[in-house]
């Protein structure tokens, strides 16, 4: 430590000192939706317990883990619900990481709607509000979508702040991820239903000191272009 500090002091006195110092990268946030369950697409599972991934869902999660394996992931966080934890475990496995529970990225609290068929809910007046004006939607005996977005964003901001210049994965649910995408891309919550988040998809944000950039959205393909390239000093030697 003393030697490095001394070297830095000496180098700083020479012309062009620090020109080859590697810039610190962005903080990379990878949002992954859980794989499918028997209720995906037909029912509103919400926070109901004991809803596991199907074999297909586990295969989706395993493929997500394989796609993310080359990235320098330092931590994997997940909503505390079974389907998200099971997905996160398969994502974390290639990195030999333990999954860290993050309550702030849990599914929306749908209250009385939890466990109901989507086809039945679509017939209600409340459903029309959820689709047309989500910022005004309050689930019966549950959470408002505005409150869901606020605590999701607060949780993600805290994780990003805790992992400056690192890459982290957060496994969550469709509506919270959609709400986060809307926030970080400057889209009003009333338009978030125009977004789609597929099971086991990855949406990636790079957080820079003065802004956020979405570099992947709803991706289920290769993430190879996100793998950091080996740094060379050739450019610094060429005038």
N, C-alpha and C positions, 0 to 999 in steps of 0.2 A: 504494500500500500504506500509506504514512504517512498519507495523507488519510483513508482508510477507518478506520484505527485511531483517529485523532483524532475523527472523527465518532462512532464507537461510544462513545468515552469521554464525549463531550458528551451524547449521547442517554441514556446510562445514568443520568444525574443527574436526568432528567425523569420525572414520574409516568407509570407505564404503559410505561416504556421496554422495548422488545423484544417488546411484545405482538403486533406484526404480523410478527415474524420468521418466515419460513417454516420449519416443522419439517422436519428431514431425514427422507427416506423410508426405507423398509426396503431391505435388500439383496435383490434379486429373483433367484432362481435358476430358470432354465427348463431342465428336462431333456427332451431330445428323443431318441426312439428312431430308429435308422436306417430307411430305406425297405427294401422287400422285395428279396430276391435270389432266384435260382432255387432255393435251398435253404430259404428261409423256410417254416416250418411242417412240413417233411418231414424235415429233417436237422438235426443239431446241428453248426453250422458252427464254433463255438468261435473259436479264433485262427488257423484255417487261412488261408493267403494266397490272393490272386487270386480272391476271390469278390466280384464287383462288383454294384452295383445293376442291376436290370433296368430296362427302359424305364418300367414301372409304378412301380418304386422311385424312379427319378429324378423322375417326375411327382409322387409323394407328397412327396419332399423339396422340390421346387420350391414346392408348395402350402404346405408348412410355412414356407418362407422368406417367402412372401407374407403369411401370417397373422402372422408375427413382425415384418414390415417396419415397422409403425407404432410398435413399442416402442423405447425409447431404449437399445438394446443396445450395450454398449461393448466386449464381447469374446465370441468364440465359441471354445470349447474342444471337443476331440474325442478319442475313443479313436483310437489310431494304426492301426486296421485299415481296409482299403480302403472298405468299405461305410459306415463312420461318417465317414470323411474326405470321401467323396463327398457324403454328406448334409449335412455341416457346411459344405462349400463353397457349396452352394446356399442354405443358411440365411444364411450370412455375406454373400453377394453383394449383397443390397439395402442393406446397411450399409457396403459398401466396406471390409470387414474381412478380414484374413488369419486363417486358422484356426490356432489354437495347439494343438499336440499335448499331451495330458495322459495319461501312461501309467497313472495311477492309476484311470482310469475305463474301462480296457480290459475286454473280455469275460472271463468266468470262464475259467480254464484247465481245460478238461474232460478233459485227458489222453487216455487211450485211447478215450474216448467221442467225441472230435472226428471229425467227418465221418461218424458213424454215423446210421442211420435211427432216428427216434424210435420207430417201431413195433417195432423190434427191441430197443431199450433198455428199452421199457416192459415187456418180459417178464422182466427181470432183478430179482433181489432188491434190488440197489443202487438201482434206480429207485424202489422202494417207500419206501426211506429218504428219498430226495430229495423225494418227494411228501408223506410223512407227518411226517417229522422232519428238515427241512432243516438244522437246527443241528448235526446229527450226521453229515451227509453229507460224504464225502470221495471225490472222483472218482479213479478208478484212475490213478495216475501224474500226478495233476493237483492242483487246488486244492480246499480245503474251502469250502463256502458261507459259513461263519463268517469265514474269512480274506478271501474276496471282499467281503463286506459291510464288514468293518473297513477295508480299503484304499480301497474306494469312498467311504465316509463320510469318511475322513481326507482324501482328495483334494478332495472337495467342500467340506469345512470350510475347507481351506486357500485354495481359490479364493474362497469367500465372504469370508474375512478379508482377502483381497487386494483386494476390490472393494466396500468399505464404501459403502452407500447407492447402489449402481449396479445395473444389470441385466446379467446374463450368461447365455449359453446354453451348455449342455454336452450334446454329442451322444454317446450311449452305447448300451448294449444292454439287452435286456429284463430279464435276471436282475439285473444291477447296479442298474438303475433301480428295479426292484421291491424290492431289498434296501434301497436308500436311502429309498424311500417308507416301508417298514416301520420303519426306524430313526427317521425324523423325525416319524412319526405315533404312535410308541410302540407299534407292533405287534411282537410277538415274531417272530423269524425263522422259527419253526416254522409260522407262519400266512401267510408271504409268498406261498405258492402260490395263495392266494385272490385275489391281485391280478393284474390283466391290463394289459399295456402294449402298445398297438397300434403297428404300424409308422408312423413319422413323427408320432406323437402327442406332445403337449406336456403335461408335468406341472410345475406352477409352485408354488414355495415363496417366501414372504416371511420373511426373517430379521430379527427385531427384537432389541433389546438383551437382552430377557428371555425370548425364546421364538421358535418357528417356527410358521408357519401355512401349510397347504396350501390354495392358492386355486384351483387347477385340477388335475384328475386325468384322465389318459388322454384328453386333449381333441384332437379333430381338426376342430373347428369354429372359429368366429370367436373372436378374442382381443381384440376391440375394447374390452371393458370394462376391460382392463388398461392401456390407453393413458393416460398421465398427463393429467389435466385441467388446462387453463390456470388458474393461481392468480389469484384476485381478492382485493381487500382489503375487499370490501363487508361481509363479516361483522364485521370489526373496527370498522367505522364504526357499525354498528347496535348500540347499547347491548347 
